[in-house]
Amino acid sequence: MIFPGYGPANATDADGAWQTVDRAALMAKPLDPELRLFARAASDDKAPIMMMLTAVDLLKASGKAPAVNVTVILDSEEEIGSPSLAGVVASNAALFKSDALVILDGPAHPSGRPTLVFGNRGITQAKLVVYGPRAPLHSGHFGNYAPNPAFRLATLLAGMKDDEGRVRIPGYYDGVVLTDADRAEMAASGDDEAALKKRIGIARAESVGATYQESLQYPSLNVRGMASASVGAKASNIVLTKGFVSDPALFKWRDEIAASGTNKIARRNGSIVALGPDLKEIARWNFQKAWPVRWEMSEFDASTGQALCEMLEIAVERITKA
């Protein structure tokens, strides 16, 4: 019988915040009730490893031996996909030959009762890349013409599930057959689904199965991450280009920053407003704590009829669509 355990490596102590608790304090009688232990992966998943090894020690101390041969695997790479595990098992097939495998992992039941789960779902990962134009494009110049890959990706992902959360890919649930007796057993597990939804912060659950336990019997489809262009802290600056006017307000704002040598005293809030042909507002974006980082003027060329333009690039801490 194989008992696999997963123990991620300890976190580094670059900031010196980790403190070693002396073993004598841990073993003192009576135990200090105020003593607290904090460690990376202490409960997920080093605690089950210690529980299993303690059980072996108790058997040994009582003069008993397990009724089966026990093989223990401690995998320190589980959090990164266990890249070495398959090779180790393949090259030591005789050592890993077994009649059963017991995984000491998984969530505790909300009731606090000991839980035995028959079977686990595996995992298959894929990375989808949707390509668009070869370089970022200005929506004022190419919007409604050049396809946005973010929308293409969102449409692709949304089409994989129906409104009830069931995967629409043909054959995805093949091989999962539940009897009425199975469903009755799952319904009797005692899950408080109202409390469960409140705890995880959702108003409505998907309806792949009639109950929480039944839903877990089917393969799931999840999106672990989705990114498009520059977002959040990496969002691009705002670039404003306009025809030259005599009002020097924007240039003076930039000049204040240059003169002060800091961007802390002249930050401002503002709005970018889009107007329709009738000059009525059709969209608005509000930005906060902005400051200018670059100002340019187009070239003077009296031989052409090109209008004189000025460009102001501003960095913002936050921008939202009104």
Secondary structure, DSSP 8 states (H G I E B T S, - for coil): -EEEEE-------TTS------HHHHH-SS--TT-----TTIIIIIHHHHHHHHHHHHHHHTT---SS--EEEEETTGGGT-TTHHHHHHHTTTTT--S-B----S---TT----------------------SS---HHHHTTTS--HHHHHHHHHHTTB-TTS-B-STTTTTT----HHHHHHHHTT---HHHHHHHHT-SS---SSSSHHHHTTS----------SS-GGG---EEEEEE--S--HHHHHHHHHHHHT-SSSS-EEEEEEEE-TTS-EEEEEEEEEEEEEEEEE----TTS----EEEEEEE-SEEEE-
